Amino acid sequence: MSSVFNLCNPVFFANRYNNLNVKPHNSRYKIHVTNSRRTELWEQRTTELGEQRVVNTPVSQADVINDDKEVIVGTYGRTPLVLTSGKGCKLYDIDGKEYIDLTSGIAVNALGHGDLDWVRAVTDQANVLAHVSNIYYTVPQVNLARRLVASSFADRVFFSNSGTEANEAAIKFSRKFQRFSHPNKADPPTEFISFTNSFHGRTIGSLALTSKEHYRTPFEPVMPGVTFLKYGDIDAVQELLSSGKIAAVFVEPIQGEGGIYGATKEFLKSLRSVCDKAGSLLVFDEPLAGGLPIGATLVTERVNAAINNGDHGSTFAGGPLVCAAAIAVFDKVSDPSFLAEVTKKGDYLKNLLKKKLQGNKHVKEIRGFGLIVGIELDVAATPLVDACRESGLLILTAGKGDVVRLVPPLIISEQELDSAVEIIYKCLHVLDEKSSN
């Protein structure tokens, strides 16, 4: 059996966090950064660079947004919000307003903001060694790899800096494996299967595996040889595998960007079986959380045997600092009691949403897995997202823009979930206003 397992973004495992004794804020508008401290911070933003003085002057939200528009490449349709600090499941903007965070930095801050163990791990490692490149061996990288191997099917790990990079590695490893496995074949399998509603990243190979055309079209031609099949259609997969041209099948067990859809266990098990029979690799694109930029591609020894020195690499990947951070997260979220709490809170959130929202005419379905939850609407979700933000709650969209995506930190409390759902409930009226317009 040969497999490639791509771990990216955050692991949605569980919660045993309440040892931090963080006193909750009583006011959503509590000032988190004092005015004197803010003045001091802005004064520090004046820097001498040789003979050239660069003066960083913005002190208000409008100033920051205007400066961003002048100096940052326009790839992001940003929310008009400048965030300056966070603690637990709360974020604070430049004016001190408090928000409940149900975004987790797009599902990567599993332990929320400022977790004491995570901060300690990062600080201790930064004081010793942050980066040396992969020319040398480092202890945190080996220790993290040991944990990933021990808790999965894999024998080896390749580290990268993001999910899309992990997928690029999986693409290269899949093609190299097929060439290695068919040494006498002039045209070994080089093509790929991906699925509808998929999102695998924005670099050119991962982009080719992403089904949404509006992501791919501006950059075509992308990598050729990718066929998109209906998510869950095992017969179509088996038929295409019989061509002998497929190097690997890429699948998300849970499609987050696609709208919070999950594959059945039967489908995933069947994929494993038909890929093994055809000699194609199976790539599960799943989440890994470290709180800092990290990705990992996990492979079996059989796949590793096809990889040689120089076949792939990365300057920053698997550095001591990010691996120390990832270990701190891994050791918490892999605890069975933490996982049990996440499952419990996930059920609590879905039941609460159904109780409060399911009677609304615009709510079509509430679905999810653990603390990854989607609310499908019959109208665009953006007005609701905007209204919630104004009321102190940060949430995301997904799918075709008609799904509200809730991905809170795994440490979130039931009280915080109660507050978040109440805000969503009270903001639902904006959907009536927008639909009537």
Secondary structure as GFF3:
##gff-version 3
##sequence-region A 1 437
A	DSSP	beta_strand	3	8	.	.	.	ID=ss1
A	DSSP	alpha_helix	35	43	.	.	.	ID=ss2
A	DSSP	beta_strand	46	49	.	.	.	ID=ss3
A	DSSP	beta_strand	52	55	.	.	.	ID=ss4
A	DSSP	alpha_helix	61	71	.	.	.	ID=ss5
A	DSSP	beta_strand	83	87	.	.	.	ID=ss6
A	DSSP	beta_strand	90	93	.	.	.	ID=ss7
A	DSSP	beta_strand	98	101	.	.	.	ID=ss8
A	DSSP	alpha_helix	104	107	.	.	.	ID=ss9
A	DSSP	alpha_helix	116	126	.	.	.	ID=ss10
A	DSSP	alpha_helix	139	150	.	.	.	ID=ss11
A	DSSP	beta_strand	156	160	.	.	.	ID=ss12
A	DSSP	alpha_helix	163	181	.	.	.	ID=ss13
A	DSSP	beta_strand	191	195	.	.	.	ID=ss14
A	DSSP	alpha_helix	204	208	.	.	.	ID=ss15
A	DSSP	alpha_helix	213	216	.	.	.	ID=ss16
A	DSSP	three_ten_helix	217	219	.	.	.	ID=ss17
A	DSSP	beta_strand	226	229	.	.	.	ID=ss18
A	DSSP	alpha_helix	234	241	.	.	.	ID=ss19
A	DSSP	beta_strand	246	251	.	.	.	ID=ss20
A	DSSP	beta_strand	254	255	.	.	.	ID=ss21
A	DSSP	beta_strand	261	262	.	.	.	ID=ss22
A	DSSP	alpha_helix	265	278	.	.	.	ID=ss23
A	DSSP	beta_strand	281	287	.	.	.	ID=ss24
A	DSSP	beta_strand	295	299	.	.	.	ID=ss25
A	DSSP	alpha_helix	301	304	.	.	.	ID=ss26
A	DSSP	alpha_helix	320	333	.	.	.	ID=ss27
A	DSSP	alpha_helix	336	357	.	.	.	ID=ss28
A	DSSP	beta_strand	363	369	.	.	.	ID=ss29
A	DSSP	beta_strand	372	377	.	.	.	ID=ss30
A	DSSP	alpha_helix	382	390	.	.	.	ID=ss31
A	DSSP	beta_strand	393	394	.	.	.	ID=ss32
A	DSSP	beta_strand	396	398	.	.	.	ID=ss33
A	DSSP	beta_strand	403	406	.	.	.	ID=ss34
A	DSSP	alpha_helix	414	427	.	.	.	ID=ss35
A	DSSP	alpha_helix	429	436	.	.	.	ID=ss36
###
